[in-house]
């Protein structure tokens, strides 16, 4: 990026209502720092404390999703585990906060993710609550890194249906984007 374009990028982010954005290697430590930064920013903007907590929770859930499932992992000499790349954006539009996340996924995972998210999009709040309880009683999926409830939690907390997209990168990878609103 040329130095002269940095101001344009900052102005464009402000115009788009972006409160916070990060693109690059993610870690649990960085997640805590991002959360503190976001809470401070929202407090300065006099956001409702309950809304701030909901946005923070969504940030955590989406960052965890990247940390666990991104296909873009690297080992470095300075880290104990793998470093995972992704992008997180928090913004405000049409009277709502939103949280976006994105990361590379293997193309072979797209159908499973699409089926799961499309099913969640069709559910109302009561259906999501019942489905969450049902899934909690089951064992996690074989490829799950946690309880396998992340997408369900996001759908339950989102005030609008989850939005998602896959952009093909090459024969092996696609870029997965997810948006929730609070």
Short mmCIF file of the C-alpha atoms (twelve columns), coordinates in Angstrom:
data_MODEL
# 
_entry.id   MODEL 
# 
loop_
_atom_site.group_PDB 
_atom_site.id 
_atom_site.type_symbol 
_atom_site.label_atom_id 
_atom_site.label_alt_id 
_atom_site.label_comp_id 
_atom_site.label_asym_id 
_atom_site.label_seq_id 
_atom_site.Cartn_x 
_atom_site.Cartn_y 
_atom_site.Cartn_z 
_atom_site.pdbx_PDB_model_num 
ATOM 1   C CA . UNK A 1   0.000   0.000   0.000  1 
ATOM 2   C CA . UNK A 2   1.278   3.418   -0.845 1 
ATOM 3   C CA . UNK A 3   1.652   5.828   2.026  1 
ATOM 4   C CA . UNK A 4   -0.735  8.309   0.420  1 
ATOM 5   C CA . UNK A 5   -3.535  5.722   0.462  1 
ATOM 6   C CA . UNK A 6   -3.555  5.210   4.221  1 
ATOM 7   C CA . UNK A 7   -5.642  8.322   4.820  1 
ATOM 8   C CA . UNK A 8   -8.097  7.158   2.130  1 
ATOM 9   C CA . UNK A 9   -8.379  3.768   3.846  1 
ATOM 10  C CA . UNK A 10  -9.025  5.411   7.238  1 
ATOM 11  C CA . UNK A 11  -11.642 7.725   5.726  1 
ATOM 12  C CA . UNK A 12  -13.358 4.830   3.946  1 
ATOM 13  C CA . UNK A 13  -13.506 2.781   7.176  1 
ATOM 14  C CA . UNK A 14  -15.033 5.758   8.997  1 
ATOM 15  C CA . UNK A 15  -17.563 6.285   6.181  1 
ATOM 16  C CA . UNK A 16  -18.562 2.616   6.351  1 
ATOM 17  C CA . UNK A 17  -19.204 2.896   10.115 1 
ATOM 18  C CA . UNK A 18  -16.287 0.628   11.024 1 
ATOM 19  C CA . UNK A 19  -15.457 0.942   14.733 1 
ATOM 20  C CA . UNK A 20  -12.781 -1.703  14.803 1 
ATOM 21  C CA . UNK A 21  -10.973 -3.861  12.277 1 
ATOM 22  C CA . UNK A 22  -8.088  -6.274  12.350 1 
ATOM 23  C CA . UNK A 23  -6.587  -8.409  9.613  1 
ATOM 24  C CA . UNK A 24  -3.685  -10.737 10.203 1 
ATOM 25  C CA . UNK A 25  -2.489  -13.398 12.611 1 
ATOM 26  C CA . UNK A 26  -4.878  -14.031 15.510 1 
ATOM 27  C CA . UNK A 27  -4.275  -15.528 18.950 1 
ATOM 28  C CA . UNK A 28  -6.085  -15.874 22.282 1 
ATOM 29  C CA . UNK A 29  -3.902  -13.099 23.710 1 
ATOM 30  C CA . UNK A 30  -4.748  -10.774 20.846 1 
ATOM 31  C CA . UNK A 31  -8.448  -11.601 21.255 1 
ATOM 32  C CA . UNK A 32  -8.335  -10.301 24.840 1 
ATOM 33  C CA . UNK A 33  -6.621  -7.099  23.719 1 
ATOM 34  C CA . UNK A 34  -9.108  -6.611  20.857 1 
ATOM 35  C CA . UNK A 35  -11.980 -7.099  23.298 1 
ATOM 36  C CA . UNK A 36  -10.607 -4.483  25.691 1 
ATOM 37  C CA . UNK A 37  -10.053 -2.034  22.837 1 
ATOM 38  C CA . UNK A 38  -13.559 -2.552  21.483 1 
ATOM 39  C CA . UNK A 39  -15.179 -2.154  24.913 1 
ATOM 40  C CA . UNK A 40  -13.268 1.084   25.495 1 
ATOM 41  C CA . UNK A 41  -14.274 2.420   22.067 1 
ATOM 42  C CA . UNK A 42  -17.954 1.576   22.628 1 
ATOM 43  C CA . UNK A 43  -17.869 3.093   26.126 1 
ATOM 44  C CA . UNK A 44  -16.445 6.321   24.698 1 
ATOM 45  C CA . UNK A 45  -19.283 6.328   22.159 1 
ATOM 46  C CA . UNK A 46  -21.768 5.868   25.036 1 
ATOM 47  C CA . UNK A 47  -23.069 2.514   23.815 1 
ATOM 48  C CA . UNK A 48  -25.462 0.706   26.107 1 
ATOM 49  C CA . UNK A 49  -23.435 -1.618  28.426 1 
ATOM 50  C CA . UNK A 50  -25.713 -4.548  27.541 1 
ATOM 51  C CA . UNK A 51  -25.147 -3.956  23.833 1 
ATOM 52  C CA . UNK A 52  -21.399 -3.634  24.417 1 
ATOM 53  C CA . UNK A 53  -21.399 -7.019  26.154 1 
ATOM 54  C CA . UNK A 54  -23.362 -8.600  23.272 1 
ATOM 55  C CA . UNK A 55  -20.980 -7.177  20.665 1 
ATOM 56  C CA . UNK A 56  -17.992 -8.360  22.707 1 
ATOM 57  C CA . UNK A 57  -19.508 -11.853 23.003 1 
ATOM 58  C CA . UNK A 58  -20.032 -11.994 19.249 1 
ATOM 59  C CA . UNK A 59  -16.458 -10.825 18.654 1 
ATOM 60  C CA . UNK A 60  -15.197 -13.631 20.886 1 
ATOM 61  C CA . UNK A 61  -17.401 -16.257 19.222 1 
ATOM 62  C CA . UNK A 62  -16.350 -15.251 15.712 1 
ATOM 63  C CA . UNK A 63  -12.668 -14.975 16.591 1 
ATOM 64  C CA . UNK A 64  -12.823 -18.417 18.201 1 
ATOM 65  C CA . UNK A 65  -14.327 -19.716 14.964 1 
ATOM 66  C CA . UNK A 66  -11.329 -18.387 13.032 1 
ATOM 67  C CA . UNK A 67  -8.825  -19.699 15.573 1 
ATOM 68  C CA . UNK A 68  -10.319 -23.199 15.477 1 
ATOM 69  C CA . UNK A 69  -11.335 -23.638 11.859 1 
ATOM 70  C CA . UNK A 70  -9.263  -21.434 9.569  1 
ATOM 71  C CA . UNK A 71  -7.362  -23.374 6.919  1 
ATOM 72  C CA . UNK A 72  -4.608  -20.761 7.108  1 
ATOM 73  C CA . UNK A 73  -2.392  -21.814 10.006 1 
ATOM 74  C CA . UNK A 74  1.345   -21.277 10.355 1 
ATOM 75  C CA . UNK A 75  3.914   -22.143 12.971 1 
ATOM 76  C CA . UNK A 76  6.389   -19.479 14.006 1 
ATOM 77  C CA . UNK A 77  9.526   -19.622 16.118 1 
ATOM 78  C CA . UNK A 78  7.979   -17.277 18.702 1 
ATOM 79  C CA . UNK A 79  4.592   -18.917 19.206 1 
ATOM 80  C CA . UNK A 80  3.821   -22.062 21.173 1 
ATOM 81  C CA . UNK A 81  1.028   -23.077 18.808 1 
ATOM 82  C CA . UNK A 82  -0.054  -22.318 15.291 1 
ATOM 83  C CA . UNK A 83  -0.804  -18.770 14.203 1 
ATOM 84  C CA . UNK A 84  -4.135  -18.431 12.428 1 
ATOM 85  C CA . UNK A 85  -4.891  -15.672 9.942  1 
ATOM 86  C CA . UNK A 86  -8.253  -13.991 9.537  1 
ATOM 87  C CA . UNK A 87  -10.109 -10.716 9.546  1 
ATOM 88  C CA . UNK A 88  -12.503 -9.275  12.143 1 
ATOM 89  C CA . UNK A 89  -14.572 -6.127  11.629 1 
ATOM 90  C CA . UNK A 90  -17.024 -4.424  13.990 1 
ATOM 91  C CA . UNK A 91  -19.208 -1.639  12.675 1 
ATOM 92  C CA . UNK A 92  -22.477 0.215   13.035 1 
ATOM 93  C CA . UNK A 93  -25.115 0.627   10.316 1 
ATOM 94  C CA . UNK A 94  -28.877 1.095   10.180 1 
ATOM 95  C CA . UNK A 95  -29.158 1.384   13.977 1 
ATOM 96  C CA . UNK A 96  -27.350 -1.912  14.654 1 
ATOM 97  C CA . UNK A 97  -23.860 -3.059  15.446 1 
ATOM 98  C CA . UNK A 98  -22.493 -5.847  13.308 1 
ATOM 99  C CA . UNK A 99  -19.556 -8.220  13.536 1 
ATOM 100 C CA . UNK A 100 -17.934 -9.668  10.422 1 
ATOM 101 C CA . UNK A 101 -15.284 -12.322 10.290 1 
ATOM 102 C CA . UNK A 102 -13.474 -14.014 7.468  1 
ATOM 103 C CA . UNK A 103 -10.905 -16.719 6.917  1 
ATOM 104 C CA . UNK A 104 -9.795  -19.329 4.447  1 
ATOM 105 C CA . UNK A 105 -11.572 -22.698 4.489  1 
ATOM 106 C CA . UNK A 106 -10.955 -25.858 2.511  1 
ATOM 107 C CA . UNK A 107 -13.348 -26.141 -0.422 1 
ATOM 108 C CA . UNK A 108 -14.377 -29.609 0.751  1 
ATOM 109 C CA . UNK A 109 -15.892 -28.016 3.909  1 
ATOM 110 C CA . UNK A 110 -18.162 -25.579 2.063  1 
ATOM 111 C CA . UNK A 111 -21.197 -27.851 1.662  1 
ATOM 112 C CA . UNK A 112 -21.254 -28.779 5.348  1 
ATOM 113 C CA . UNK A 113 -20.909 -25.171 6.491  1 
ATOM 114 C CA . UNK A 114 -23.515 -23.985 3.981  1 
ATOM 115 C CA . UNK A 115 -26.029 -26.642 5.066  1 
ATOM 116 C CA . UNK A 116 -25.552 -25.816 8.730  1 
ATOM 117 C CA . UNK A 117 -25.851 -22.037 8.286  1 
ATOM 118 C CA . UNK A 118 -28.788 -22.256 5.845  1 
ATOM 119 C CA . UNK A 119 -30.635 -24.379 8.393  1 
ATOM 120 C CA . UNK A 120 -29.966 -21.784 11.100 1 
ATOM 121 C CA . UNK A 121 -31.128 -18.952 8.808  1 
ATOM 122 C CA . UNK A 122 -34.556 -20.596 8.505  1 
ATOM 123 C CA . UNK A 123 -35.070 -20.844 12.276 1 
ATOM 124 C CA . UNK A 124 -36.796 -18.299 14.484 1 
ATOM 125 C CA . UNK A 125 -35.626 -17.562 18.046 1 
ATOM 126 C CA . UNK A 126 -37.729 -20.352 19.610 1 
ATOM 127 C CA . UNK A 127 -36.493 -22.884 17.052 1 
ATOM 128 C CA . UNK A 128 -32.900 -21.817 17.699 1 
ATOM 129 C CA . UNK A 129 -33.356 -22.192 21.446 1 
ATOM 130 C CA . UNK A 130 -34.773 -25.712 21.061 1 
ATOM 131 C CA . UNK A 131 -32.114 -26.697 18.525 1 
ATOM 132 C CA . UNK A 132 -29.368 -25.422 20.848 1 
ATOM 133 C CA . UNK A 133 -30.686 -27.544 23.722 1 
ATOM 134 C CA . UNK A 134 -30.933 -30.564 21.443 1 
ATOM 135 C CA . UNK A 135 -27.372 -30.146 20.171 1 
ATOM 136 C CA . UNK A 136 -25.974 -29.679 23.698 1 
ATOM 137 C CA . UNK A 137 -27.174 -33.169 24.562 1 
ATOM 138 C CA . UNK A 138 -25.312 -34.675 21.603 1 
ATOM 139 C CA . UNK A 139 -21.601 -35.385 21.335 1 
ATOM 140 C CA . UNK A 140 -19.672 -32.818 19.271 1 
ATOM 141 C CA . UNK A 141 -19.008 -33.520 15.591 1 
ATOM 142 C CA . UNK A 142 -15.762 -35.366 14.897 1 
ATOM 143 C CA . UNK A 143 -14.125 -32.283 13.333 1 
ATOM 144 C CA . UNK A 144 -15.343 -29.880 16.029 1 
ATOM 145 C CA . UNK A 145 -12.701 -28.160 18.173 1 
ATOM 146 C CA . UNK A 146 -15.203 -27.241 20.893 1 
ATOM 147 C CA . UNK A 147 -18.743 -28.170 21.759 1 
ATOM 148 C CA . UNK A 148 -19.822 -27.550 18.149 1 
ATOM 149 C CA . UNK A 149 -22.295 -24.876 19.177 1 
ATOM 150 C CA . UNK A 150 -20.564 -21.747 17.847 1 
ATOM 151 C CA . UNK A 151 -22.773 -21.077 14.818 1 
ATOM 152 C CA . UNK A 152 -25.893 -21.805 16.874 1 
ATOM 153 C CA . UNK A 153 -24.756 -19.358 19.563 1 
ATOM 154 C CA . UNK A 154 -24.102 -16.701 16.930 1 
ATOM 155 C CA . UNK A 155 -27.515 -17.248 15.340 1 
ATOM 156 C CA . UNK A 156 -29.223 -17.038 18.739 1 
ATOM 157 C CA . UNK A 157 -27.491 -13.765 19.622 1 
ATOM 158 C CA . UNK A 158 -27.874 -12.139 16.221 1 
ATOM 159 C CA . UNK A 159 -30.887 -9.851  15.783 1 
ATOM 160 C CA . UNK A 160 -31.072 -10.761 12.088 1 
ATOM 161 C CA . UNK A 161 -30.359 -14.072 10.344 1 
ATOM 162 C CA . UNK A 162 -26.675 -14.858 9.915  1 
ATOM 163 C CA . UNK A 163 -25.307 -13.795 6.544  1 
ATOM 164 C CA . UNK A 164 -22.487 -15.734 4.931  1 
ATOM 165 C CA . UNK A 165 -20.542 -15.997 1.705  1 
ATOM 166 C CA . UNK A 166 -17.802 -18.081 0.108  1 
ATOM 167 C CA . UNK A 167 -15.451 -16.532 -2.416 1 
ATOM 168 C CA . UNK A 168 -13.405 -19.057 -4.369 1 
ATOM 169 C CA . UNK A 169 -9.653  -18.497 -4.061 1 
ATOM 170 C CA . UNK A 170 -8.297  -21.551 -5.906 1 
ATOM 171 C CA . UNK A 171 -8.841  -25.311 -6.287 1 
ATOM 172 C CA . UNK A 172 -8.113  -25.915 -2.595 1 
ATOM 173 C CA . UNK A 173 -9.411  -22.852 -0.712 1 
ATOM 174 C CA . UNK A 174 -12.282 -20.386 -0.497 1 
ATOM 175 C CA . UNK A 175 -12.631 -17.299 1.659  1 
ATOM 176 C CA . UNK A 176 -15.494 -17.709 4.133  1 
ATOM 177 C CA . UNK A 177 -17.212 -14.529 5.366  1 
ATOM 178 C CA . UNK A 178 -19.814 -14.360 8.141  1 
ATOM 179 C CA . UNK A 179 -21.909 -11.422 9.408  1 
ATOM 180 C CA . UNK A 180 -24.070 -11.118 12.507 1 
ATOM 181 C CA . UNK A 181 -26.002 -8.115  13.817 1 
ATOM 182 C CA . UNK A 182 -26.643 -6.934  17.345 1 
# 
